[in-house]
Amino acid sequence: MTVSQSGESADERNSFIYVVASLAALNGLLFGFDTGVISGAMLYVRETFELATILGYSMNPSYVEGIIVSGAMIGAIVGAGLGGRLADRLGRRRLILVGAVVFFAGSLIMAIAPTVEVLILGRIVDGIGVGFASVVGPLYISEISPPKIRGSLVSLNQLTITSGILIAYLVNYAFSSGGEWRWMLGLGMVPAAVLFAGMLFMPESPRWLYERGRESDAREVLSRTRSEGQVGDELREIKATIRTESGTLRDLLQPWVRPMLIVGVGLAVFQQVTGINTVMYYAPTILESTGFADTASILATVGIGAVNVVMTVVAVLLIDRTGRRPLLLTGLAGMTGMLAVLGAAFYMPGLSGIIGWVATGSLMLYVGFFAIGLGPVFWLMISEIYPMEVRGRAMGVVTVLNWAGNLVVSLTFLRLVDVFGQSGTFWLYGALSLLALVFCYRLVPETKGRSLEEIESDLRETAFGSEAERTGATGTDD
């Protein structure tokens, strides 16, 4: 049994890192719960409030309902935009604590909202907390995890997102008989409180500590998750990549960083425009059109949530064995195929009988393929591929774009159905999934088993090596 310089055995170090990662992954639970709970709560919110006016202005009730639903996405865009800079300035752990407080406050405001305006305010505050969580959760886990298991640990964040969605669906079902939407929305305070209490006892990211000149603190944190020899090696790698000043948004456009910015932006956009959140927000509506009754469609939605969780577990188990690219490419190929089948099913004259079951099955398989590929790999990759000096800001930028894509897709889905029909809409998402497959095949690198410093070093060598080759090619004309 080996013992680190802090006196902890290898088993104790492994237990510690899993506890830290699991607690930090509760950020994803907040994310998932907020995504799933509003679909059930809105069925009863419209019975409590008059949705024809906001601040005295008359509006279409469906438009007001859209504002309530999208309020969290607007807040998440704000939170993600601020989160990258705050993660670099305050530290990863402190921002997690702030995010938990903000989410708790948002859930409380929604639970006691006396008017629809206050409910919208609560949704926006809730969304800001989700925006913080979506940036800092994967970032913190990535920076504290050993390279060999970093993929599975960061993917715990995606597992808790899917678990949060499933829990929200179950909460909706549990309180649906009494129409108790305030309990549905207010229960978000529970995971927020658990996250805050747990993170009070967790360490800061060693990389952030080292960048702030706190080498002894960074060494102490690493010693709780690495062997003695690994601590020294990793500190030397961190030192080689640390810059004296924090990066700025302008640094994201440096020639050697730009390729990974393109990768992050592409993954962020494709994760949304391939249609996954149309399923999360409109699953009961889609399933109703396949012939399910109201109650059956709600229960089938729980089934979709269960598939999402199970396949995310598969991804967590495989991502450090097979690598990121194989899961990403397999998932996108499956999504493309299932969307083609789903569009064909909706193109048929009727969705009853076997065609209805084909549509339902392809919908569930589509979610499953997303859960093993684009779902977890996006959050993992953006926590790995950026240099330390701009990592927080880079994740903030791509997460803002991810939430913006979420907002656009959720607002346009029903309009697309009106224009192109359900079959045409799903075929459009299928075409975008195929485009995403080509993008990932050509541009997304493999990062399995490599330290964050090795990834950064390779980026620099590739960019500067290519520049040197071009300079040499033009400067050696004898």
C-alpha positions in Angstrom: 0.0 0.0 0.0 1.5 3.3 -1.1 1.2 6.4 1.0 1.4 10.0 -0.3 3.4 12.8 1.4 0.1 13.8 3.1 0.0 10.4 4.7 -3.0 9.1 2.7 -3.0 5.7 1.0 -3.9 5.2 -2.6 -7.3 3.9 -1.7 -7.9 7.1 0.5 -6.8 9.3 -2.4 -9.2 7.5 -4.8 -12.0 7.8 -2.4 -11.3 11.5 -1.8 -11.3 12.4 -5.5 -14.5 10.6 -6.1 -16.2 12.4 -3.2 -14.9 15.8 -4.6 -16.0 15.0 -8.1 -19.4 13.7 -7.0 -20.1 16.8 -4.9 -19.0 19.2 -7.7 -21.2 17.2 -10.2 -24.2 18.4 -8.2 -23.8 21.5 -10.3 -25.1 19.4 -13.1 -28.1 18.2 -11.0 -29.2 21.9 -10.6 -28.9 22.3 -14.4 -30.9 19.1 -15.2 -33.6 19.7 -12.5 -34.2 23.2 -13.8 -34.5 21.9 -17.4 -37.0 19.2 -16.6 -39.2 20.6 -13.8 -40.7 23.6 -15.7 -42.4 21.4 -18.3 -44.7 19.9 -15.6 -45.0 23.0 -13.5 -46.3 25.1 -16.4 -49.4 22.9 -16.7 -50.6 24.3 -13.4 -49.0 27.8 -13.4 -51.4 28.8 -16.1 -54.3 27.8 -13.8 -52.9 30.0 -10.9 -52.0 33.2 -12.7 -53.7 35.2 -15.4 -51.1 34.9 -18.2 -52.6 37.7 -20.4 -50.7 40.6 -18.9 -47.2 41.4 -17.7 -46.6 44.7 -15.8 -50.0 45.9 -17.0 -49.3 45.2 -20.7 -51.7 42.8 -22.5 -50.0 39.9 -24.2 -50.9 36.6 -25.8 -50.9 34.0 -23.0 -48.8 31.6 -24.9 -46.2 34.3 -25.4 -46.2 34.9 -21.6 -45.8 31.2 -21.0 -42.8 31.2 -23.4 -41.2 34.1 -21.4 -41.6 32.1 -18.1 -40.0 29.0 -19.7 -37.2 30.9 -21.4 -36.5 33.1 -18.4 -34.1 30.5 -17.0 -32.2 30.3 -20.4 -31.8 34.1 -20.5 -30.5 34.0 -16.9 -28.2 31.1 -17.9 -26.7 33.1 -20.7 -26.0 35.9 -18.3 -24.6 33.5 -15.7 -22.4 31.7 -18.2 -21.1 35.0 -19.6 -20.1 36.2 -16.1 -19.1 32.7 -14.9 -15.9 32.4 -16.9 -14.4 35.6 -15.7 -15.6 35.0 -12.1 -14.1 31.5 -12.1 -10.8 33.0 -13.0 -11.1 35.8 -10.5 -12.8 34.3 -7.4 -11.7 30.7 -7.9 -13.6 27.6 -9.0 -14.7 26.5 -5.5 -16.0 30.0 -4.5 -18.0 30.3 -7.7 -19.6 27.0 -7.0 -20.7 28.3 -3.6 -22.0 31.5 -5.1 -23.9 29.6 -7.8 -25.5 27.3 -5.2 -26.7 30.4 -3.2 -28.1 32.0 -6.4 -29.9 28.9 -7.4 -31.4 28.5 -3.9 -32.6 32.1 -4.0 -34.2 31.6 -7.4 -36.0 28.4 -6.4 -37.3 30.1 -3.2 -38.5 33.2 -5.2 -40.4 30.9 -7.6 -42.0 28.8 -4.8 -43.5 31.9 -3.1 -44.1 34.1 -6.2 -47.3 36.1 -5.6 -47.4 37.3 -9.3 -46.3 36.1 -12.7 -43.7 38.9 -12.8 -42.1 37.6 -9.6 -42.2 34.1 -11.0 -40.3 35.3 -14.1 -37.8 37.0 -11.8 -37.2 33.8 -10.0 -36.7 31.9 -13.3 -34.1 34.4 -14.3 -32.3 34.2 -10.9 -32.5 30.4 -11.1 -31.0 30.6 -14.6 -28.0 32.7 -13.5 -27.2 30.0 -11.0 -27.5 27.4 -13.7 -25.2 29.4 -15.9 -22.6 29.6 -13.2 -22.9 25.8 -12.6 -22.7 24.9 -16.3 -19.3 26.7 -16.5 -17.6 25.9 -13.2 -18.8 22.4 -12.6 -16.9 20.7 -15.4 -14.0 23.1 -15.1 -13.4 22.4 -11.4 -13.6 18.6 -11.8 -11.3 18.7 -14.8 -8.6 20.6 -13.0 -8.6 18.5 -9.9 -8.9 15.0 -11.5 -6.0 12.7 -12.4 -5.6 12.4 -16.2 -6.4 8.7 -16.4 -9.9 9.1 -14.9 -10.6 12.7 -15.8 -13.0 11.7 -18.6 -15.2 9.6 -16.4 -15.1 12.1 -13.5 -16.0 15.1 -15.6 -18.7 13.0 -17.3 -20.3 12.6 -13.8 -21.5 16.2 -14.4 -23.4 15.0 -17.5 -24.8 12.0 -15.5 -26.1 14.4 -12.8 -27.7 16.6 -15.5 -29.6 13.6 -16.9 -30.4 12.4 -13.3 -31.7 15.9 -12.5 -34.0 15.8 -15.5 -35.3 12.4 -14.5 -35.8 13.5 -10.9 -37.7 16.6 -12.1 -40.0 14.4 -14.2 -40.6 12.2 -11.2 -41.2 15.3 -9.0 -43.7 16.6 -11.6 -45.5 13.3 -11.6 -45.6 13.1 -7.8 -47.1 16.5 -7.4 -49.3 16.5 -10.5 -52.4 15.1 -8.8 -52.7 18.2 -6.6 -51.3 20.6 -9.1 -48.7 21.7 -6.6 -46.3 23.6 -8.9 -44.8 25.6 -6.1 -43.4 22.4 -4.5 -42.2 21.3 -7.9 -40.1 24.5 -8.4 -39.2 25.0 -4.8 -37.6 21.6 -4.3 -34.7 22.9 -6.3 -33.5 24.4 -3.0 -32.6 20.9 -1.7 -29.8 20.1 -4.1 -28.6 23.7 -3.9 -28.3 23.5 -0.1 -26.5 20.1 -0.3 -24.0 21.4 -2.9 -23.2 24.5 -0.8 -22.8 22.6 2.4 -20.6 19.9 0.8 -18.3 22.4 -1.1 -17.5 24.2 2.2 -15.2 21.3 3.0 -13.8 20.8 -0.5 -10.4 22.2 -1.7 -9.8 24.8 -4.4 -8.5 23.8 -7.9 -4.7 23.2 -7.6 -4.1 24.8 -11.0 -6.0 28.0 -9.9 -4.0 28.0 -6.6 -0.7 27.7 -8.4 -1.6 30.5 -10.9 -2.2 32.7 -7.9 1.2 32.0 -6.4 0.0 29.6 -3.8 2.3 26.7 -4.7 2.3 25.1 -1.2 -1.5 25.0 -1.2 -1.6 23.6 -4.7 0.9 20.9 -3.7 -1.2 20.0 -0.6 -4.4 19.6 -2.8 -2.5 17.5 -5.4 -1.0 15.3 -2.6 -4.6 14.2 -1.7 -5.3 13.0 -5.2 -1.8 11.9 -6.6 1.1 9.9 -5.5 4.3 11.7 -4.3 6.0 11.3 -7.6 3.0 12.4 -9.6 2.7 15.6 -7.5 6.2 16.8 -8.5 5.7 15.9 -12.1 2.3 17.7 -12.3 3.5 20.8 -10.6 6.4 21.1 -13.1 3.9 20.7 -16.0 1.7 23.4 -14.4 4.6 25.7 -13.9 5.6 25.3 -17.6 2.2 26.4 -18.8 1.3 29.1 -16.2 1.6 32.7 -17.4 2.3 35.6 -15.1 -1.0 37.3 -16.1 -4.5 36.0 -16.6 -5.6 35.8 -20.2 -8.2 38.1 -21.7 -10.9 37.5 -24.3 -8.6 38.8 -26.9 -6.2 35.9 -26.1 -8.8 33.5 -27.3 -8.1 34.7 -30.8 -4.4 33.9 -30.7 -3.5 31.7 -33.7 -2.6 28.7 -31.5 -5.8 29.0 -29.4 -8.1 29.7 -32.3 -8.5 26.1 -33.6 -9.8 24.9 -30.2 -12.0 27.9 -29.9 -13.6 26.8 -33.2 -13.9 23.3 -31.8 -15.6 24.5 -28.6 -18.0 26.8 -30.4 -18.9 24.1 -32.9 -19.6 21.6 -30.2 -21.6 24.1 -28.2 -23.8 25.0 -31.2 -24.2 21.5 -32.5 -25.2 20.1 -29.1 -28.3 22.3 -29.3 -29.2 22.7 -33.0 -29.4 18.9 -33.4 -32.6 19.2 -31.4 -32.1 17.5 -28.1 -33.9 20.1 -26.0 -37.0 19.9 -28.2 -37.3 16.4 -26.7 -36.7 17.6 -23.2 -39.1 20.6 -23.4 -41.8 19.1 -25.7 -41.6 15.3 -25.1 -45.2 15.0 -23.9 -46.4 17.0 -27.0 -44.4 14.8 -29.4 -45.5 11.6 -27.7 -49.1 12.6 -27.7 -49.0 13.0 -31.5 -47.8 9.3 -31.8 -51.1 8.2 -30.2 -50.3 8.2 -26.5 -53.0 9.5 -24.1 -52.1 12.4 -21.8 -51.1 10.3 -18.8 -49.3 7.7 -20.9 -47.3 10.4 -22.6 -46.1 11.8 -19.2 -45.0 8.3 -18.1 -43.3 7.8 -21.4 -41.4 11.0 -20.8 -40.1 9.4 -17.6 -39.0 6.5 -19.8 -37.1 8.9 -22.0 -35.4 10.4 -18.9 -34.5 6.9 -17.7 -32.9 6.1 -21.1 -30.9 9.3 -20.9 -29.5 8.4 -17.5 -28.7 4.7 -18.4 -26.8 5.7 -21.6 -25.0 8.4 -19.7 -23.8 5.8 -17.3 -22.5 3.8 -20.3 -20.6 6.9 -21.5 -19.1 7.4 -18.0 -17.8 3.8 -18.0 -16.4 4.0 -21.5 -15.1 7.5 -22.1 -11.6 6.8 -20.5 -11.3 3.5 -22.3 -12.5 4.1 -25.8 -11.7 7.8 -25.9 -13.7 10.9 -26.7 -13.8 10.7 -30.5 -15.2 7.2 -30.9 -18.1 8.0 -28.5 -18.8 11.4 -30.2 -18.8 10.0 -33.7 -20.8 6.9 -32.8 -23.4 9.1 -31.0 -23.7 11.5 -33.9 -24.1 8.8 -36.5 -26.8 7.2 -34.4 -28.6 10.5 -33.8 -28.6 11.1 -37.6 -30.1 7.7 -38.3 -32.7 8.0 -35.6 -33.8 11.4 -36.7 -34.2 10.1 -40.3 -36.4 7.3 -39.1 -38.4 9.6 -36.8 -39.0 12.0 -39.7 -40.1 9.1 -41.9 -42.5 7.9 -39.2 -44.1 11.3 -38.9 -44.4 11.5 -42.7 -46.6 8.4 -42.8 -50.4 9.0 -43.1 -51.1 7.9 -39.5 -49.0 7.3 -36.3 -51.2 4.7 -34.8 -50.1 1.1 -34.3 -46.7 0.0 -35.4 -45.7 3.3 -36.9 -46.4 5.0 -33.5 -44.1 2.6 -31.8 -41.4 3.1 -34.4 -41.6 6.8 -33.8 -41.4 6.4 -30.0 -38.6 3.9 -30.2 -36.5 6.1 -32.6 -37.1 9.0 -30.2 -35.8 7.1 -27.3 -32.8 5.8 -29.3 -32.0 9.3 -30.5 -31.8 10.4 -26.8 -29.7 7.4 -26.0 -27.2 8.2 -28.8 -27.0 11.8 -27.6 -26.3 10.6 -24.1 -23.3 8.5 -25.1 -21.8 11.1 -27.4 -22.5 14.8 -27.8 -24.1 15.1 -24.4 -21.2 14.3 -22.1 -18.3 14.8 -24.6 -19.1 18.5 -25.1 -18.8 19.3 -21.5 -15.7 17.2 -21.1 -13.9 18.5 -24.1 -14.4 22.2 -23.3 -12.9 21.6 -19.9 -9.8 20.0 -21.4 -8.8 21.8 -24.6 -8.1 25.4 -23.5 -4.9 26.7 -21.9 -4.9 27.5 -18.3 -4.6 31.3 -18.7 -7.9 31.5 -20.7 -9.7 28.3 -19.6 -12.4 30.0 -17.5 -13.1 32.7 -20.1 -13.1 30.2 -23.0 -15.6 28.0 -21.2 -17.7 31.0 -20.4 -17.8 32.0 -24.1 -18.7 28.6 -25.5 -21.3 28.0 -22.6 -23.0 31.3 -23.5 -23.3 30.1 -27.1 -24.6 26.7 -25.9 -27.3 28.4 -23.8 -28.1 30.8 -26.7 -28.5 27.8 -29.0 -30.8 26.2 -26.4 -32.9 29.4 -26.3 -33.2 29.6 -30.1 -34.1 25.9 -30.6 -36.7 26.0 -27.8 -38.3 29.1 -29.2 -38.3 28.0 -32.9 -39.3 24.3 -32.6 -43.1 24.9 -32.7 -42.6 27.5 -35.5 -40.5 25.0 -37.5 -43.3 22.4 -37.1 -45.8 24.9 -38.4 -43.6 25.7 -41.5 -42.0 22.3 -42.3 -44.2 19.9 -40.4 -42.9 17.4 -37.8 -41.2 15.2 -40.4 -39.4 18.1 -42.0 -38.3 19.5 -38.7 -36.8 16.2 -37.6 -35.1 15.8 -41.0 -33.6 19.3 -40.6 -32.2 18.3 -37.2 -30.9 15.1 -38.8 -29.1 17.1 -41.5 -27.5 19.2 -38.8 -26.5 16.1 -37.0 -24.8 14.8 -40.1 -23.0 18.2 -40.5 -21.9 17.9 -36.8 -20.5 14.4 -37.6 -18.4 15.8 -40.4 -17.2 18.7 -38.2 -16.2 16.4 -35.3 -14.5 13.9 -37.6 -12.3 16.6 -39.2 -11.6 18.9 -36.3 -12.1 17.4 -32.8 -8.9 16.0 -31.3 -8.5 13.0 -28.9 -7.6 13.9 -25.4 -7.8 10.6 -23.6 -5.2 9.9 -20.9 -3.3 13.2 -21.3 -2.7 15.8 -18.7 -4.2 19.3 -19.3 -0.6 20.6 -19.5 0.3 18.0 -22.2 -2.8 19.0 -24.2 -1.8 22.7 -24.0 1.8 21.9 -24.9 0.8 20.0 -28.0 -1.4 22.9 -29.1 1.5 25.3 -28.8 3.9 22.9 -30.6 1.4 22.2 -33.4 0.7 25.9 -34.0 4.2 27.2 -33.6 5.7 24.2 -35.4 3.4 24.8 -38.4 4.3 28.5 -38.4 8.0 27.7 -38.3 7.6 25.3 -41.2 5.8 27.9 -43.2 8.5 30.5 -42.3 11.2 28.0 -43.2 9.6 27.1 -46.4 9.5 30.8 -47.5 12.8 31.8 -46.0 15.1 29.1 -47.4 14.8 29.9 -51.0 18.4 29.4 -52.1 
